[in-house]
Amino acid sequence: MISWMKITSLGGITVMAPAAIVITAWLVAERAWRMALWWCLLFTAGMGLVVATKIAFIGWGIGVRSLDFTGFSGHSMRATAVIPVLFYLILSKTSPMIRASGVILGLVFGVIIGISRLVLHAHSVSEAVSGCVLGGVVSLGFIWILGSAQKFVLYRSFIALSMIALLAVPYAEPAPTQRWIIGLALYLSGHDRPFVRHGWKLAPSSWTHPGF
């Protein structure tokens, strides 16, 4: 049986970032420059919101305490943003119903990643749900823009090679993104300790930076 830890790792930056890059490569290969730019802008904006909310809480304690919200779930956002678009493009030569089914399946995948974050106590319900919503806005927004653009068909051989390359990605060492965000938040805020969820206050003086 696949563990929740393995499931949640599929939403990590080391998996979703290469998948997002593959989407960009597919669009560039088809000379769909405007669509490639839209995808980069939307995905970057989504990631930027995730990082901004995390830094706001870790550095200054800014969040929504009544909802136990300290920042969008990055895993949920990335999975829900990337996988529906990936499936939509892979199914570009199929009927609209099949493409829609692929998009729905991709959204379900993102929700499962969000559930894994809850099971592992990595996020609150509000953080996982908002992460999925944000990712859904990115993916569905891009698909809507894509639907109004000039139609193009991706090369099957390019898709196959890209997907084979992505198969090795889940086995890569997870990137220490949380450590990077904590370091950046402390640098920007000038604090030597982060704000933590428990008590909604600065971490105890005994706190040490993870990884150091």
C-alpha positions in Angstrom: 0.0 0.0 0.0 1.3 3.5 -0.9 2.0 5.5 2.2 0.6 9.1 2.7 4.2 10.3 2.8 4.9 9.0 -0.7 1.6 10.5 -1.9 2.4 13.9 -0.5 5.9 13.8 -2.0 4.3 13.9 -5.4 3.2 17.5 -4.7 6.7 18.5 -3.8 8.7 21.1 -5.7 11.1 18.5 -7.0 8.2 16.8 -8.8 5.9 19.6 -9.7 8.5 22.1 -10.9 9.9 19.7 -13.6 6.3 19.0 -14.6 5.6 22.7 -14.9 8.8 23.1 -17.0 7.7 20.2 -19.3 4.4 22.1 -19.9 6.4 25.2 -20.9 8.7 23.1 -23.1 5.7 21.6 -24.9 4.2 25.1 -25.6 7.5 26.5 -26.7 8.1 23.5 -29.0 4.8 24.3 -30.7 5.8 28.0 -30.9 2.8 28.9 -28.7 4.8 31.7 -27.2 1.9 33.7 -25.8 0.5 30.5 -24.1 3.9 29.7 -22.7 4.2 33.2 -21.3 0.7 33.0 -19.8 1.5 29.6 -18.2 4.7 30.9 -16.7 3.0 34.0 -15.4 0.0 32.2 -13.8 2.1 29.4 -12.2 4.7 31.9 -10.9 1.9 34.1 -9.5 0.4 31.1 -7.7 3.8 30.1 -6.3 4.5 33.7 -5.3 1.2 33.9 -3.3 2.1 30.7 -1.5 5.6 31.9 -0.5 4.3 35.4 0.4 1.7 34.0 2.8 4.2 31.7 4.4 6.8 34.5 4.8 4.1 36.8 6.3 3.3 34.3 9.0 6.8 33.0 9.8 8.3 36.5 9.8 5.6 38.6 11.4 2.8 36.2 12.6 0.4 37.5 9.9 -2.4 35.0 9.2 -6.0 34.2 10.0 -6.0 32.7 13.5 -9.8 32.0 13.5 -9.2 29.7 10.5 -5.9 28.4 11.6 -4.5 29.8 8.4 -0.7 30.4 8.2 -0.3 30.2 4.5 -1.5 28.4 1.4 -0.4 24.7 1.1 2.3 24.7 -1.5 1.9 21.0 -2.2 -1.9 21.3 -2.8 -1.4 24.4 -4.9 1.3 23.0 -7.2 -0.5 19.7 -7.8 -3.8 21.3 -8.6 -2.2 23.8 -10.8 0.1 21.5 -12.8 -1.6 18.1 -13.2 -4.9 19.3 -14.8 -2.9 21.3 -17.4 -0.6 18.4 -18.0 -3.5 16.0 -18.6 -5.3 18.6 -20.8 -2.3 18.9 -23.1 -1.6 15.2 -23.2 -5.3 14.7 -24.3 -5.2 17.5 -26.8 -6.1 15.2 -29.8 -9.1 13.7 -28.0 -12.7 14.7 -27.7 -13.7 17.6 -25.4 -15.4 15.2 -23.0 -12.2 13.1 -22.6 -10.1 16.3 -22.1 -12.6 17.5 -19.5 -12.4 14.1 -17.8 -8.6 14.5 -17.7 -8.8 17.9 -16.2 -11.2 16.6 -13.5 -8.9 13.7 -12.8 -6.0 16.2 -12.4 -8.1 18.3 -9.9 -8.9 15.1 -7.9 -5.2 14.3 -7.8 -4.6 17.8 -6.3 -7.3 17.2 -3.7 -5.7 13.9 -2.8 -2.4 15.7 -2.2 -4.3 18.2 -0.1 -5.8 15.4 2.0 -2.3 13.9 2.4 -1.1 17.2 4.0 -4.0 16.9 6.5 -3.3 13.3 7.3 0.4 14.1 7.9 -0.6 17.2 10.0 1.4 19.4 7.8 -1.4 21.9 7.2 -4.8 22.9 8.6 -8.0 22.4 6.6 -8.1 26.0 5.6 -4.6 25.9 4.3 -5.1 22.7 2.3 -8.4 23.8 0.9 -7.2 27.3 -0.1 -4.1 25.7 -1.7 -6.3 23.5 -3.9 -8.5 26.5 -4.8 -5.5 28.6 -5.7 -4.1 25.8 -7.8 -7.5 25.3 -9.5 -7.7 29.0 -10.4 -4.2 28.7 -12.0 -5.0 25.5 -14.0 -8.6 26.3 -15.0 -7.6 29.9 -15.8 -4.9 28.8 -18.1 -7.0 26.1 -19.7 -9.7 28.8 -20.4 -7.0 31.0 -22.0 -5.7 28.0 -24.0 -9.2 27.2 -25.2 -9.5 30.6 -26.9 -6.1 30.4 -28.6 -5.2 28.9 -32.0 -5.4 25.2 -31.8 -2.3 23.1 -32.0 -1.4 19.5 -31.5 1.6 18.3 -29.5 4.0 15.8 -31.0 3.3 12.4 -29.4 7.0 11.5 -29.5 7.9 14.6 -27.5 5.2 13.9 -25.0 6.4 10.3 -24.6 10.0 11.3 -24.0 9.0 14.0 -21.6 6.8 11.7 -19.6 9.6 9.0 -19.5 11.9 11.7 -18.1 9.4 12.7 -15.4 9.1 9.1 -14.2 12.5 9.5 -12.4 11.5 12.8 -10.7 9.6 11.3 -7.7 12.8 9.5 -6.7 14.8 12.8 -6.4 15.9 14.1 -3.0 13.2 16.5 -1.7 14.2 20.1 -1.8 14.4 21.9 1.6 11.9 24.5 0.6 10.6 25.1 4.1 14.1 25.7 5.4 14.7 28.2 2.6 11.4 30.0 3.3 12.2 30.2 7.1 15.6 31.6 6.3 14.2 34.3 4.0 11.4 35.2 6.4 13.9 35.7 9.3 16.2 37.7 7.1 13.4 40.0 5.9 11.8 40.4 9.4 15.0 40.7 11.3 13.9 38.1 13.9 16.1 35.3 15.0 13.1 33.0 15.5 10.0 32.3 13.5 6.4 32.7 14.5 4.8 29.2 15.1 1.3 28.0 14.9 1.3 26.8 18.6 0.3 29.8 20.6 0.6 32.0 17.5 3.8 33.6 18.8 7.6 33.5 18.3 9.2 30.1 18.7 10.9 29.4 22.1 14.4 30.7 22.6 15.7 27.2 22.4 14.6 27.0 18.7 17.2 26.1 16.2 17.0 26.5 12.4 16.1 23.2 10.8 19.1 21.7 9.0 21.7 23.6 11.1 
